[in-house]
């Protein structure tokens, strides 16, 4: 067996695992939904201030927007466990 093949075989056997990088990646990925929820709530409050009579409908829509945005964060954490 040649020296090059032996070197490739040795390198293939070595495993380098970085524990905790998934948590760092998820932490960075959670910034997006956090910003999204802030924008949704801010715009809903702005709409309620402009038209107080629409507050009920805006609040319902705001909670739906928060739920969909938070789903992104949950998908991110599940993907972190899968991969």
ROSE-675986 format. One record per residue: x, y, z of N, C-alpha, C in turn; residue number from 1. Coordinates in nm, 3 decimals, always signed. Atoms other than C-alpha are relative to their C-alpha. Last residue first. Layout:
BEGIN
+---------+---------+---------+---------+---------+---------+---------+---------+---------+-----+
:     n_x :     n_y :     n_z :    ca_x :    ca_y :    ca_z :     c_x :     c_y :     c_z : num :
+---------+---------+---------+---------+---------+---------+---------+---------+---------+-----+
:       X :       Y :       Z :       X :       Y :       Z :       X :       Y :       Z : NUM :
...
+---------+---------+---------+---------+---------+---------+---------+---------+---------+-----+
END
This chain:
BEGIN
+---------+---------+---------+---------+---------+---------+---------+---------+---------+-----+
:     n_x :     n_y :     n_z :    ca_x :    ca_y :    ca_z :     c_x :     c_y :     c_z : num :
+---------+---------+---------+---------+---------+---------+---------+---------+---------+-----+
:  -0.131 :  +0.000 :  +0.064 :  -2.851 :  +1.685 :  +1.211 :  +0.101 :  +0.008 :  +0.106 :  83 :
:  -0.004 :  +0.101 :  +0.106 :  -3.184 :  +1.581 :  +1.360 :  +0.140 :  -0.010 :  -0.060 :  82 :
:  -0.004 :  +0.133 :  -0.059 :  -3.142 :  +1.766 :  +1.690 :  +0.012 :  -0.109 :  -0.107 :  81 :
:  -0.124 :  +0.017 :  -0.075 :  -3.048 :  +2.092 :  +1.521 :  +0.013 :  -0.138 :  +0.063 :  80 :
:  -0.104 :  +0.029 :  +0.099 :  -3.332 :  +2.051 :  +1.273 :  +0.135 :  -0.017 :  +0.067 :  79 :
:  +0.020 :  +0.139 :  +0.042 :  -3.570 :  +2.031 :  +1.567 :  +0.105 :  -0.040 :  -0.102 :  78 :
:  -0.050 :  +0.085 :  -0.109 :  -3.423 :  +2.352 :  +1.712 :  -0.019 :  -0.148 :  -0.034 :  77 :
:  -0.145 :  -0.008 :  -0.014 :  -3.460 :  +2.534 :  +1.382 :  +0.054 :  -0.091 :  +0.108 :  76 :
:  -0.054 :  +0.081 :  +0.109 :  -3.816 :  +2.414 :  +1.324 :  +0.153 :  -0.001 :  +0.008 :  75 :
:  +0.020 :  +0.141 :  -0.038 :  -3.902 :  +2.553 :  +1.667 :  +0.052 :  -0.094 :  -0.109 :  74 :
:  -0.097 :  +0.033 :  -0.104 :  -3.746 :  +2.889 :  +1.579 :  -0.013 :  -0.146 :  +0.042 :  73 :
:  -0.134 :  +0.005 :  +0.061 :  -3.937 :  +2.907 :  +1.253 :  +0.106 :  -0.040 :  +0.102 :  72 :
:  -0.014 :  +0.133 :  +0.060 :  -4.260 :  +2.816 :  +1.435 :  +0.136 :  -0.014 :  -0.068 :  71 :
:  -0.060 :  +0.087 :  -0.101 :  -4.207 :  +3.130 :  +1.643 :  +0.017 :  -0.142 :  -0.053 :  70 :
:  -0.141 :  -0.037 :  -0.011 :  -4.271 :  +3.339 :  +1.332 :  +0.071 :  -0.090 :  +0.101 :  69 :
:  -0.070 :  +0.044 :  +0.120 :  -4.594 :  +3.155 :  +1.258 :  +0.149 :  +0.033 :  +0.006 :  68 :
:  -0.003 :  +0.147 :  +0.003 :  -4.716 :  +3.190 :  +1.617 :  +0.077 :  -0.050 :  -0.122 :  67 :
:  -0.097 :  +0.045 :  -0.100 :  -4.619 :  +3.558 :  +1.636 :  +0.013 :  -0.152 :  -0.004 :  66 :
:  -0.134 :  -0.030 :  +0.051 :  -4.802 :  +3.631 :  +1.312 :  +0.109 :  -0.045 :  +0.095 :  65 :
:  -0.027 :  +0.094 :  +0.108 :  -5.113 :  +3.455 :  +1.440 :  +0.139 :  +0.021 :  -0.058 :  64 :
:  -0.031 :  +0.129 :  -0.063 :  -5.091 :  +3.652 :  +1.765 :  +0.023 :  -0.109 :  -0.105 :  63 :
:  -0.133 :  -0.006 :  -0.060 :  -5.065 :  +3.977 :  +1.568 :  +0.037 :  -0.134 :  +0.061 :  62 :
:  -0.097 :  +0.015 :  +0.107 :  -5.365 :  +3.887 :  +1.352 :  +0.143 :  +0.002 :  +0.054 :  61 :
:  +0.010 :  +0.138 :  +0.048 :  -5.575 :  +3.838 :  +1.662 :  +0.102 :  -0.027 :  -0.109 :  60 :
:  -0.059 :  +0.085 :  -0.103 :  -5.450 :  +4.165 :  +1.812 :  -0.003 :  -0.147 :  -0.044 :  59 :
:  -0.146 :  -0.011 :  +0.009 :  -5.518 :  +4.351 :  +1.488 :  +0.068 :  -0.091 :  +0.101 :  58 :
:  -0.042 :  +0.072 :  +0.119 :  -5.877 :  +4.224 :  +1.481 :  +0.153 :  +0.002 :  -0.016 :  57 :
:  +0.029 :  +0.143 :  -0.016 :  -5.938 :  +4.331 :  +1.838 :  +0.049 :  -0.082 :  -0.118 :  56 :
:  -0.095 :  +0.062 :  -0.093 :  -5.761 :  +4.668 :  +1.802 :  -0.024 :  -0.151 :  +0.013 :  55 :
:  -0.046 :  +0.125 :  +0.062 :  -5.955 :  +4.772 :  +1.490 :  +0.091 :  -0.080 :  +0.093 :  54 :
:  +0.117 :  +0.086 :  +0.019 :  -6.154 :  +5.041 :  +1.675 :  +0.037 :  -0.134 :  -0.063 :  53 :
:  +0.034 :  +0.076 :  -0.122 :  -5.828 :  +5.190 :  +1.806 :  -0.119 :  -0.094 :  -0.019 :  52 :
:  +0.143 :  +0.031 :  +0.009 :  -5.718 :  +5.290 :  +1.453 :  -0.040 :  -0.085 :  +0.120 :  51 :
:  +0.059 :  -0.077 :  +0.110 :  -5.380 :  +5.468 :  +1.450 :  -0.150 :  -0.022 :  -0.011 :  50 :
:  -0.005 :  -0.142 :  -0.036 :  -5.267 :  +5.347 :  +1.794 :  -0.066 :  +0.085 :  -0.109 :  49 :
:  +0.100 :  -0.024 :  -0.104 :  -5.383 :  +4.994 :  +1.718 :  -0.004 :  +0.146 :  +0.040 :  48 :
:  +0.133 :  +0.004 :  +0.061 :  -5.189 :  +4.998 :  +1.390 :  -0.110 :  +0.025 :  +0.101 :  47 :
:  +0.013 :  -0.120 :  +0.082 :  -4.870 :  +5.111 :  +1.566 :  -0.139 :  +0.006 :  -0.066 :  46 :
:  +0.023 :  -0.111 :  -0.094 :  -4.919 :  +4.842 :  +1.828 :  -0.017 :  +0.131 :  -0.076 :  45 :
:  +0.136 :  +0.016 :  -0.054 :  -4.958 :  +4.582 :  +1.552 :  -0.033 :  +0.113 :  +0.098 :  44 :
:  +0.095 :  -0.045 :  +0.102 :  -4.649 :  +4.716 :  +1.372 :  -0.144 :  -0.014 :  +0.048 :  43 :
:  -0.013 :  -0.145 :  +0.017 :  -4.439 :  +4.684 :  +1.687 :  -0.100 :  +0.055 :  -0.101 :  42 :
:  +0.063 :  -0.066 :  -0.115 :  -4.570 :  +4.336 :  +1.764 :  +0.005 :  +0.152 :  -0.016 :  41 :
:  +0.144 :  +0.028 :  +0.001 :  -4.490 :  +4.204 :  +1.416 :  -0.071 :  +0.074 :  +0.113 :  40 :
:  +0.061 :  -0.079 :  +0.108 :  -4.148 :  +4.377 :  +1.402 :  -0.152 :  -0.020 :  +0.000 :  39 :
:  -0.005 :  -0.142 :  -0.037 :  -4.045 :  +4.239 :  +1.741 :  -0.065 :  +0.089 :  -0.104 :  38 :
:  +0.105 :  -0.022 :  -0.100 :  -4.165 :  +3.893 :  +1.645 :  -0.002 :  +0.145 :  +0.044 :  37 :
:  +0.131 :  +0.008 :  +0.065 :  -3.953 :  +3.904 :  +1.329 :  -0.114 :  +0.026 :  +0.097 :  36 :
:  +0.020 :  -0.127 :  +0.072 :  -3.643 :  +4.023 :  +1.516 :  -0.138 :  +0.002 :  -0.065 :  35 :
:  +0.010 :  -0.105 :  -0.102 :  -3.672 :  +3.731 :  +1.756 :  -0.024 :  +0.136 :  -0.062 :  34 :
:  +0.135 :  -0.003 :  -0.055 :  -3.748 :  +3.492 :  +1.469 :  -0.018 :  +0.107 :  +0.108 :  33 :
:  +0.098 :  -0.032 :  +0.105 :  -3.422 :  +3.596 :  +1.299 :  -0.144 :  +0.002 :  +0.052 :  32 :
:  +0.005 :  -0.145 :  +0.015 :  -3.204 :  +3.600 :  +1.613 :  -0.107 :  +0.040 :  -0.101 :  31 :
:  +0.114 :  -0.053 :  -0.076 :  -3.293 :  +3.239 :  +1.689 :  -0.009 :  +0.152 :  -0.010 :  30 :
:  +0.122 :  +0.014 :  +0.081 :  -3.061 :  +3.122 :  +1.408 :  -0.122 :  +0.058 :  +0.072 :  29 :
:  -0.006 :  -0.097 :  +0.109 :  -2.757 :  +3.259 :  +1.592 :  -0.127 :  -0.004 :  -0.084 :  28 :
:  +0.006 :  -0.133 :  -0.060 :  -2.853 :  +3.072 :  +1.906 :  +0.005 :  +0.109 :  -0.105 :  27 :
:  +0.140 :  -0.027 :  -0.031 :  -2.926 :  +2.762 :  +1.700 :  -0.015 :  +0.138 :  +0.063 :  26 :
:  +0.074 :  -0.021 :  +0.125 :  -2.579 :  +2.776 :  +1.550 :  -0.145 :  +0.031 :  +0.025 :  25 :
:  -0.041 :  -0.131 :  +0.050 :  -2.417 :  +2.822 :  +1.891 :  -0.076 :  +0.032 :  -0.129 :  24 :
:  +0.062 :  -0.100 :  -0.086 :  -2.615 :  +2.531 :  +2.029 :  +0.034 :  +0.141 :  -0.045 :  23 :
:  +0.143 :  -0.003 :  +0.032 :  -2.519 :  +2.314 :  +1.734 :  -0.073 :  +0.105 :  +0.083 :  22 :
:  +0.017 :  -0.090 :  +0.114 :  -2.155 :  +2.409 :  +1.785 :  -0.145 :  +0.007 :  -0.044 :  21 :
:  +0.048 :  -0.132 :  -0.037 :  -2.169 :  +2.261 :  +2.134 :  -0.016 :  +0.095 :  -0.117 :  20 :
:  +0.123 :  +0.002 :  -0.078 :  -1.956 :  +1.960 :  +2.068 :  -0.038 :  +0.144 :  +0.036 :  19 :
:  +0.004 :  -0.122 :  -0.079 :  -1.702 :  +1.988 :  +1.792 :  -0.133 :  +0.002 :  +0.073 :  18 :
:  +0.135 :  -0.045 :  -0.034 :  -1.635 :  +1.645 :  +1.659 :  +0.012 :  +0.123 :  +0.088 :  17 :
:  -0.006 :  -0.126 :  -0.073 :  -1.319 :  +1.554 :  +1.478 :  -0.142 :  +0.046 :  +0.023 :  16 :
:  +0.127 :  -0.073 :  -0.008 :  -1.309 :  +1.192 :  +1.383 :  +0.023 :  +0.126 :  +0.079 :  15 :
:  +0.006 :  -0.100 :  -0.105 :  -0.986 :  +1.037 :  +1.267 :  -0.134 :  +0.073 :  -0.006 :  14 :
:  +0.036 :  +0.063 :  -0.126 :  -1.037 :  +0.724 :  +1.060 :  -0.013 :  +0.102 :  +0.113 :  13 :
:  +0.141 :  +0.039 :  +0.005 :  -1.049 :  +0.907 :  +0.728 :  -0.044 :  -0.059 :  +0.132 :  12 :
:  +0.082 :  -0.120 :  -0.010 :  -0.720 :  +1.083 :  +0.806 :  -0.149 :  -0.034 :  +0.000 :  11 :
:  -0.015 :  -0.052 :  -0.137 :  -0.549 :  +0.752 :  +0.875 :  -0.088 :  +0.122 :  +0.018 :  10 :
:  +0.069 :  +0.091 :  -0.089 :  -0.683 :  +0.601 :  +0.552 :  +0.006 :  +0.049 :  +0.144 :   9 :
:  +0.143 :  -0.022 :  +0.020 :  -0.576 :  +0.902 :  +0.350 :  -0.080 :  -0.087 :  +0.095 :   8 :
:  +0.031 :  -0.130 :  -0.059 :  -0.226 :  +0.880 :  +0.496 :  -0.149 :  +0.031 :  -0.012 :   7 :
:  -0.003 :  +0.017 :  -0.145 :  -0.207 :  +0.509 :  +0.420 :  -0.037 :  +0.130 :  +0.070 :   6 :
:  +0.122 :  +0.070 :  -0.040 :  -0.321 :  +0.575 :  +0.064 :  -0.005 :  -0.022 :  +0.150 :   5 :
:  +0.112 :  -0.092 :  +0.017 :  -0.049 :  +0.837 :  +0.018 :  -0.131 :  -0.066 :  +0.042 :   4 :
:  +0.000 :  -0.091 :  -0.114 :  +0.219 :  +0.607 :  +0.161 :  -0.120 :  +0.094 :  -0.007 :   3 :
:  -0.086 :  -0.119 :  +0.010 :  +0.142 :  +0.338 :  -0.091 :  -0.017 :  +0.090 :  +0.122 :   2 :
:  +0.086 :  -0.118 :  +0.000 :  +0.000 :  +0.000 :  +0.000 :  +0.090 :  +0.123 :  +0.000 :   1 :
+---------+---------+---------+---------+---------+---------+---------+---------+---------+-----+
END
